[in-house]
């Protein structure tokens, strides 16, 4: 377990204590909810960034084969040096 000390304005601390929000269980629940919301937000932001990226042009199987052939030839040339 970790102990954390926080500084709050007096009125906020009083109101939170009266509402039962300063108990370890309440603070844990609040933090877990906030972390979950933050992760969901980050996921949607990442999805938006991904959808904004233009898809690369699709290669035909023949083009893929040619690229593989060229890569293998390049490797062979490097190994033979």
Helices and strands as residue ranges (DSSP letters): H 10-18, H 24-52, H 61-79
